[in-house]
């Protein structure tokens, strides 16, 4: 599909056409001189990207129009969960200016190495490969001050130069918005020579101020022809163990412990709002609400520790995960239900969770 600037004349041939800037329809267009001198023809990187991505069955772009809604958290835990189910998984961080994935996967300080096959991703598990600009910064506090073309160039390198190998899922953690990075990643993964399926998972929080911008993300996906797998409402209320709460009446905890001996009690409340903003958006825009994930101290602790909330790998040691998540993991049923839907919608097989992965 030709790219046509918003201020172009009617019957514009498109910026990539051989006739760009030269056709009769270009006369008087404010873009005529730029189009006439710009390089023509298809991007040569797209064929190389399609070749590399031909070994990836499913590409999942985790997007949102609003920052701070938990895209990286959803991306990291989704990648962990898919890997724990036996899938070959890659996690690509294209948030060039704010890479969070190395921290959330416990890979801080790791470096990218090269071989005759290309850049080697960093492996957190045998079947979970990760790539991020965070592995390339000499100092984790270093600011990345790049304009769009340079960011787009690195994203293309991540797709065509990284030796991902055969993957069942490539999860892409994107920055907020609908700008350069988003256009580049969708064009690269949906080029006519690309194999496999590509879809978006859109993350929001319950407030209207977030949902307003997330609606724009759904609109972006439709404009670029990117299917929306569904919406995840993150931070949907707070669920926390009772002992983490502070009561104005001191004896409350003791009284409850006496009344319910040996029972793990949790309390829940709506932090932002309970008004169905995400439900209305999904109904209005014809997309599926995959699920709601509550605020959970265990999830925050797991992210800070670079550990999964989903439990240990088969036969693995669960001590580290327990230490990070604590006894709560109240968000786990919601996260696992979302993962089930993702696997089902992409044609995979929903595997039965192991007993140690469940929370009573």
N, C-alpha and C positions, 0 to 999 in steps of 0.2 A: 504494500500500500504506500503510495508516494507521500512524502512529508510536505505539508502545505502550511506555510506561516499563517497566523490568524489575520494579518493585515494584507494578505495576498489578493491579487485581482481574481475575478471570476475566471474559471477554466485554467487555473494555474497548473502547469504540468508536474509540479513537485520539485523540491530542491535537489533530489538525486537524479532527476531525468537529464538526459543528454541535451534536451531543449531548454533546460532551466536558464532563464535570463535571455534567451534568444527567440523564443516563440512569440507569435503575435500577441498572445494574451499577456505577455510580460511587459508590454509597452506601458510606461508610466507607473509601474509598480515600484514602491519604495525599496524593494529588495532586489531590483533587477541587476544592479552592478555587483552585489555580493554573490548572487546566484550564478552570474555569468563567469565569475573568476574562481568559484569554489570547485574543489575536486569532484569529479563525477563518477558514477558507477557504484556498485555495491562495495560495502566495507570488506576489504580482504580478510579481516580478522574473523568475520562471521562464519566462513567455511571452516576455519580451524577450530572455532568454538563448537560448531555443530559436530565436528568429528570427535572432539574430546567428550562432549556431552552425550554422544550416542550411547555411551555405556551407562547412563543414568536413567533409570526407569521413571522416577517421579521427582519433579522439582517443586518445592513448596516455598513460596515467598511469604515471609511473615512481615506484614505491613501495618502501618497506621498513619492517619493524618495528623495525629497528636503525639508529641513527645512525652516520655515519662509514664506511659501506660503499661509497660512491662513486656515489650516485644522481645527483648533479649532474654528475659526470664522464660517466656513461653518457648522461644526458639531453643534455648539450652535444655529445658526439661523435656520438650518434645523429642529432641535428638537423643537424649539419654534414654527415654522410654522406648523409642523405636529400636535403638541398639540393644537394649535389654530384652527385646522380643526376638532377637536373632537376625534382624535386618542389617544389611550393610548400609551405613549412614555416613554422610558428609555434612558438616556444618560450616557454612561460608558466612563470614562477617563482612558485610559491605558498608558498615557504618565507619567510613574512613576517618572522620574527625572525632568520633567517640566510641572506639572499639571496646565493648564490654565482654565479649565472648571469652578471651583468655582468662579473665578473672572468674567467670561463672563456670568454666570447665576445669579450673584448677591448673591452668597451663601458663601462668605468669613466669616470665624468664625463659621460656622456650624460644628456639630459633628455627627459621626455615632453612632447609638444606636443598641443594640442587644435585641432580643426577642427569644421566643422559636421557632420562624419561621426562625431565622437567622438574619443577619445584615439588618437593615432598611435603605433604601436609603433616601436621603434628597429630599424633595419635594419642587419645586419652584412653581408649580401649582398642582391642584388636580390630573391632568393626565400627569404630567411630573416629573419623578423620576430621580435622579442624584446620581452617585457614583464616587468618586475620592480619591486618596491617599491624596489629599490636605485637606480633612476633618480629616485626622488622624495625621497630623503633629502638634506637640506642638507649633512650631514657623513657620510662613509662610516663613521665610528666611532660614529655615533648609534645608541643601542639603541632597538629598537622594543618598548615595554612595553605590549602590548595584551592585553585579554581576548578570549575567543572571538568574541563578537558583532561586535566591530570588525574582527577578522581576516576573519570570514565575509563582512562587508559589502564589504571590499576585493576579495576573491576574486570576488564577484558582479559588481563593477564591472569587473574585468579581463575577465570573460566577456561582459558586455552593453554596456559603454561603449567598449571598444577596437575600432577599425576594423581587424579582421584581414584582411578581404577573403576571397576564395575560397582555401581551403587544401586540400592533399592530406593533410597531417598537422599536428595540433597536439600537440606533446610537452609534457607538464605535469610539471615537476620539483616533487615534493611533499616536505614535511618528513617525518621518521620518525614512525611511530606509526599509530594508528587513531582519531584524535580529531577535533576540530572541522573542521579544514581538509579532511580526507579525506571526512568525511560531507557537507560542503557541496559539494565538487567533484563527488562521485559523484551526489548528488541533482540538481545543476544540469545535468550532462551527460547524465543518464539520464531526465530528466523525460519524461513521455509524449508531449510535443510535439517532442522533440528528434529531429533527423535524423542520419544517419551512424552510424558504429559507435564504440563506446567500449570499451577494453580496458586491462588493467594489464600492465606489465612489472615484475617484482619483482626487486630486487637484493639479493644476500647476499654474504657472504664465507665462507671454508671452515670457520671455527671453529664449534663447537657453540653457543657463547654467542650468535653471530649467528643461526644457523639456528633456534634456539629461538624467537626473536622474529619471525623471518620466517614461521614457521608460523602465527603469529597474524595476519600480514598476509594470507596466503592465506585463512584463515578469515574475516577481515573482508570480503574480496572476495566470498566466497560468500554471506555474510549480506546484503550489499547488492545482490547480483545482478550483480556486475561480472566479466565474463569475464577470466581470466588468460591472457594470450598466452604467457607463459613466464617462466622464472627465469634471470637472469644471475648467475653466480658470479664476482665480481670479486676481484682480488688472489689469484688462483689460482696461487701460486708466484711466484718472481722469475726473470726472464730479463733478463740484462744483458750488454753487450759485455765481453769478457775484459779489455780495457785499463782498465775501470772498477773492477776488483777489485784488492785488495791481497793479496799472497802473502807468507807468512812466509819462503819461500825466494826470494830476490831474482831468481835467473836464470830463473825459470819462464816469465815473459812472453817473454824473449829466446829461450829454447829453443823455445817454441811458435811464435813468429813465424818462426823459422828453419825449423821443421818444416813449417809451413803458410803459405808466403809468399803475401801478397795475399788471404788468406781472412779474412772477418769472423767471428771466433769469439765465440760466446756461451756463457755458463754459466747453468744453471738450478738452482733449489733450492726446496723447499717451505718457506715462511716460517712458516705457521701449522700446517697439518696436511695429511696426505694420507690421508684415511680414508673419503671418499665421503659426508660428512654431507649435502651438497646432493643427491647422487644418491638417498640414502635418503628425504630429505624429498620430493623430486619423485615418487618411486615411491609413497610412503605417501599423498600427497595428490593424486595423479593429475594433476600438472602437468608441462609439458615443460621440460627444461633446455635453454635456447637456446644456451648456450655458456659457456666459461670464459675470462676475460680475465686474463692474468698481470700482476703488478706490472712496470712498465716505466718506467725513467727518462725515456724519450722522451715517454711519455704525460703524466707529471707536468710536464715542461718545457713541453709544448704547452698544458696547462691553465693554468699560471702565466702564459704569454704570451698567452692568449686566442686560440689558434690551433687549427685542426683537425689531427688526426693522420692524416686520411684523404687528404692530398695536395691539390694545387692544384685550383681549378676549371678546367673546360675552357678552354684558352687562357690561363690565369692564370699569374702569376709564382709559382714554388714556392720562392723564396729564403727568405722569412720562415718558411715551414713547415719547411724543412730546418734552419734555424738553431735553431728551437725543439725539434724532435724529434731532431735529430742523426741518426746513421747507424743507430740501433737500430730503433725502431718494431716491436719484437718482438710487440707486442700487436695489430698491424694485421690479420693474417689472422683472428684470433679475433673482433675487432670487426666485420670485414666479413662474416664468416659469420653473425653475429648479425643484422646489418642485412639480409642476404639473406633470412633467415627472417622477419623482421618484415615486409618488403615482400611476401613470398610469402603469409604468413598473413593479411595485410590486403587481399589481392586486387590488389596493385600488380604492376608488371612489374619483374623483376630485370634491371637493366641491366648490361652487361659493363663491368668496371672498365677504365679506361685504363691503359696500361703504366706511366705515371708514378705511378699510385696504388699500385702493387704493390711489395713488398719482396722481394728475392731471398732 
